[in-house]
Amino acid sequence: MQHLKTQIEKRAREGESRSGMVWIGGGTFTMGSDAHYPEEAPAHRVFVDGFWIDRQPVTNRDFSQFVQETKYVTVSERRPNAQDYPGAQPEMLVPASVVFRVPKSQVDVRNHYNWWTYVPGANWRHPEGPRTTLKGKARHPVVHIAYEDAAAYAAWAAKNLPTEAEWEFAARGGLEGAEFAWGNDFMPEGRAMANTWQGEFPYFNHDGNATTSPVGSFPPNGYGLVDMIGNVWEWTSDWYADKHGAAPSCCDGLRNPSGGKRETSYDPSMPDIRIARKVMKGGSFLCAPNYCRRYRPAARMAQAVDTATCHLGFRCIVRRQAPD
């Protein structure tokens, strides 16, 4: 990764651009919620310093530039190390990622294997499998991004990944205590405010949009940020801590569905967790009233750091002084 290191140092010398970023002044707010999923509780007061944040998630166009300059290879494009996944079937130890497939009929929503599939050849370049491309998706958020990939991009851009508190403060858009990033009504006057599942998950979607949408297709929040809710989940830099309780990822076990489990733990606060987990925020195009009502700033889920999916992306921040 020497080429990547050189590019990161070059960006740092040049200084990061404020183009496409919004200044968030910081302050104290009520983080979490006592009214929804247990892992969001307890609601508690948190202070964050001011920071710059990307107005939109990192897009395929953005990520393509990063890859062109650094020759970076994402986790999903690499062959897993068999020593990290004892017991895994050899045919599963191939470059792959997790893809959503619409079932033909109603299924048991308690079993996520009814719609998630581990697809060899799926990655950020081929979001739905090896025969798919990014044609027409330059402005869509990049997906199939593991935590390592997001961190590498942030370093190259001379930026950081947000903490959970920074992300949630920005997502609220200045609306203290509101249910959603735009107020307390999920669909004010019947208008969809984010790319979420409209219908009976996972087999019927009223708008037929069971995928990502171009960034900025829905109204911005009070800070001018788009797609903080829905479209794609977004990585944060925080380990998934017990302070809000615990909830499994929607995709637990899918990095290697053969039953092999990574042996190495990276999380110093939870050494008994085999695969370290970070917090992801914001929900995605797959969140639905009948299944996953996590299209709210307070919502959170654990995500294994080695797992990438077709509904997981990120955005970056810069922790520097306020604008003049």
C-alpha positions in Angstrom: 0.0 0.0 0.0 3.0 2.3 -0.5 1.3 4.1 -3.3 -1.7 4.8 -1.1 0.6 6.2 1.6 2.2 8.5 -0.9 -1.1 9.8 -2.0 -2.3 10.4 1.6 0.8 12.4 2.4 0.4 14.5 -0.8 -3.2 15.3 0.1 -2.2 16.3 3.7 0.5 18.7 2.3 -2.0 20.3 0.0 -4.6 20.7 2.7 -8.1 19.3 2.4 -10.7 21.1 0.3 -13.9 22.5 1.9 -15.7 22.0 -1.4 -18.8 20.0 -0.8 -18.7 20.2 3.0 -20.9 22.0 5.5 -19.8 23.5 8.8 -21.6 22.2 11.8 -21.2 24.5 14.8 -21.3 21.9 17.5 -23.2 22.0 20.7 -25.1 19.8 23.2 -28.0 17.6 22.2 -30.0 14.6 23.4 -28.4 11.6 21.7 -30.3 8.3 21.4 -34.0 7.5 22.2 -36.0 5.7 24.8 -39.0 5.2 22.6 -37.8 2.8 19.9 -35.3 -0.1 19.7 -33.5 -1.0 23.0 -30.0 -0.4 21.5 -30.9 3.3 21.1 -31.4 3.8 24.9 -30.8 5.5 27.1 -31.3 9.0 25.7 -28.5 11.1 27.1 -27.0 14.6 26.7 -23.8 14.8 24.7 -21.6 17.7 23.6 -19.7 17.7 20.3 -17.2 20.3 19.0 -17.8 21.9 15.6 -16.7 20.1 12.5 -17.0 20.1 8.7 -19.0 17.2 7.2 -19.6 16.1 3.6 -22.9 17.4 2.3 -23.6 14.0 0.8 -22.3 10.4 1.0 -19.2 9.5 -0.9 -20.3 8.6 -4.4 -19.1 6.1 -7.0 -17.5 9.0 -8.9 -15.6 10.1 -5.7 -14.5 6.6 -4.9 -13.4 6.0 -8.5 -11.0 8.9 -8.3 -9.6 7.6 -5.0 -9.0 4.1 -6.6 -7.5 5.6 -9.8 -5.0 7.7 -7.8 -4.1 5.0 -5.2 -4.7 1.7 -6.9 -6.5 0.7 -3.7 -8.3 -2.7 -3.7 -11.3 -3.0 -1.4 -11.9 -5.8 1.1 -14.7 -7.3 -1.1 -12.2 -7.5 -4.1 -9.7 -9.5 -2.0 -9.6 -13.2 -1.4 -10.3 -13.9 2.3 -7.4 -15.4 4.3 -8.4 -19.0 5.2 -6.6 -18.7 8.6 -9.0 -15.9 9.6 -12.0 -18.1 8.9 -11.4 -21.6 10.3 -14.0 -24.0 9.2 -15.0 -22.1 6.0 -15.6 -24.0 2.9 -12.9 -23.4 0.3 -15.4 -22.4 -2.4 -16.6 -19.6 -0.1 -13.1 -18.1 0.3 -13.3 -15.9 -2.8 -13.7 -12.2 -3.4 -17.4 -11.5 -2.6 -19.9 -9.3 -0.9 -23.5 -9.3 0.4 -26.3 -8.4 -2.0 -30.1 -7.9 -1.5 -32.4 -10.1 -3.6 -36.1 -9.4 -3.8 -38.0 -12.6 -2.8 -40.8 -13.6 -5.2 -43.4 -13.7 -2.4 -43.9 -12.9 1.3 -41.3 -14.5 3.5 -40.5 -14.9 7.2 -38.8 -11.6 8.1 -37.1 -13.2 11.1 -34.7 -14.9 8.8 -32.5 -12.5 6.9 -31.2 -15.2 4.7 -34.5 -15.0 2.8 -33.2 -11.9 1.1 -29.5 -11.6 1.7 -27.1 -13.5 -0.6 -23.3 -13.8 -0.4 -22.4 -13.2 -4.0 -18.9 -14.0 -5.5 -17.7 -11.1 -7.7 -20.0 -8.5 -6.0 -18.1 -5.3 -5.0 -18.3 -1.6 -5.4 -17.6 -1.8 -9.1 -20.3 -4.6 -9.5 -22.9 -3.7 -6.9 -25.4 -6.5 -7.7 -23.0 -9.1 -8.9 -20.2 -9.7 -11.4 -22.4 -9.0 -14.5 -23.5 -5.6 -13.2 -21.7 -2.3 -13.6 -21.8 1.3 -12.4 -23.3 2.6 -15.7 -25.6 5.5 -14.8 -24.6 5.3 -11.1 -21.8 7.9 -10.9 -23.9 10.0 -8.5 -25.1 7.1 -6.4 -23.4 6.5 -3.1 -20.6 4.0 -3.3 -21.6 0.7 -1.6 -19.9 -2.6 -0.7 -17.5 -0.6 1.5 -16.0 -2.4 4.6 -14.7 -0.3 7.4 -11.1 -0.5 6.3 -12.1 0.8 2.9 -13.9 3.8 4.3 -11.0 4.6 6.6 -8.5 4.4 3.7 -10.6 6.8 1.6 -10.8 9.2 4.5 -7.1 9.2 5.1 -6.5 9.8 1.3 -8.9 12.8 1.4 -7.2 14.2 4.5 -10.4 13.7 6.4 -11.9 11.5 9.1 -14.8 9.3 9.7 -17.4 10.8 12.1 -18.0 9.5 15.6 -21.5 8.3 16.3 -22.3 11.5 18.2 -21.0 13.7 15.5 -23.0 11.8 12.9 -26.2 11.9 14.9 -25.8 15.6 15.8 -25.4 16.5 12.1 -28.3 14.2 11.0 -30.7 16.0 13.4 -30.2 19.2 11.4 -30.8 21.3 14.5 -34.2 19.7 15.4 -33.7 18.9 19.0 -35.8 15.8 20.0 -37.5 15.3 16.6 -38.2 11.7 15.5 -36.8 12.2 12.0 -34.2 14.5 10.4 -37.1 16.6 9.1 -39.6 16.6 12.0 -42.0 14.3 13.7 -44.1 13.1 10.6 -42.5 10.3 8.6 -44.2 11.3 5.4 -45.4 14.9 5.7 -48.4 15.4 3.4 -47.7 12.0 1.9 -44.2 13.1 0.7 -41.3 10.7 0.9 -38.4 12.5 2.6 -35.8 9.8 2.1 -35.0 6.7 0.1 -36.6 4.1 2.3 -38.7 1.0 1.5 -42.3 2.0 0.6 -44.4 -1.1 1.0 -44.2 -4.6 2.5 -40.6 -5.6 3.1 -38.9 -7.5 1.5 -41.0 -8.6 -1.4 -43.1 -5.5 -2.4 -42.0 -1.9 -2.9 -44.6 0.6 -4.1 -42.1 2.8 -5.8 -40.2 -0.1 -7.3 -36.9 1.4 -6.1 -35.2 -1.5 -4.3 -31.8 0.0 -4.7 -29.8 3.2 -4.1 -30.8 6.6 -5.6 -28.6 9.5 -6.8 -27.5 11.6 -3.8 -29.6 14.6 -3.3 -32.8 13.0 -4.7 -34.6 13.9 -1.5 -34.8 17.2 0.5 -31.8 18.2 2.7 -32.1 18.5 6.5 -31.8 21.7 8.4 -28.1 21.9 8.0 -28.3 21.4 4.2 -27.1 17.7 4.4 -28.6 15.2 2.0 -29.2 11.4 2.5 -28.4 11.4 6.2 -31.4 9.2 6.4 -32.1 6.3 4.1 -30.3 5.4 0.8 -27.3 3.8 2.5 -26.2 3.1 6.0 -23.1 5.0 6.9 -20.0 3.9 8.9 -18.9 5.8 12.0 -15.6 5.5 13.8 -17.0 4.3 17.1 -16.8 0.7 18.3 -20.3 -0.7 19.0 -20.4 -0.2 22.8 -22.8 -1.7 25.4 -23.9 1.7 26.7 -27.0 1.6 24.5 -27.5 -2.2 24.8 -26.8 -4.6 22.0 -28.4 -5.5 18.7 -27.2 -7.9 16.0 -26.3 -6.5 12.6 -28.9 -7.1 9.9 -26.2 -9.0 8.0 -24.5 -11.0 10.8 -22.9 -14.2 9.5 -23.1 -13.2 5.9 -19.4 -12.4 5.3 -18.9 -16.1 5.3 -22.2 -17.9 5.4 -20.5 -21.3 5.4 -20.1 -21.0 9.1 -16.5 -20.0 9.3 -15.9 -17.1 11.7 -13.0 -14.7 11.8 -10.8 -15.4 14.8 -9.2 -12.0 15.3 -10.8 -9.3 17.5 -9.8 -5.7 16.9 -12.1 -4.1 19.5 -10.2 -3.6 22.8 -13.4 -2.8 24.7 -15.1 -6.1 23.7 -12.4 -8.8 23.4 -14.9 -11.6 23.4 -16.4 -10.5 20.1 -14.7 -12.5 17.4 -15.3 -10.0 14.6 -15.0 -6.4 15.8 -18.0 -4.2 15.1 -18.4 -0.5 14.5 -21.6 1.6 14.7 -23.4 2.3 11.4 -26.1 5.0 11.3 -29.0 6.3 9.2 -30.8 3.3 7.8 -31.0 2.5 4.1 -33.3 2.0 1.1 -34.2 -1.3 2.8 -35.6 0.2 6.0 -39.4 -0.3 6.2 -42.2 0.3 8.7 -43.0 -3.4 8.9 -39.4 -4.5 9.4 -36.6 -2.0 10.2 -37.8 1.5 11.4 -34.2 2.7 11.6 -34.7 5.7 9.3 -34.2 8.1 12.3 -31.1 9.9 13.6 -31.2 8.0 16.9 -31.2 4.6 15.2 -28.0 2.6 15.3 -26.7 -0.9 14.5 -23.6 -2.9 14.9 -21.7 -3.9 11.7 -18.8 -6.3 11.5 -15.7 -4.5 10.2 -14.9 -7.1 7.6 -18.4 -7.1 6.1 -19.5 -5.0 3.1 -23.0 -4.9 1.7 -25.1 -3.3 -1.1 -26.6 -0.8 1.3 -23.6 0.4 3.3 -21.5 3.5 2.5 -20.0 6.4 4.3 -19.3 10.1 4.4 -16.4 12.1 6.0 -15.7 14.9 8.3 -12.9 17.4 9.1 -12.2 18.5 12.7 -10.8 21.9 12.2 -11.5 25.5 13.1 -14.7 27.3 12.2 -14.9 29.2 8.8 -14.1 32.9 8.9 
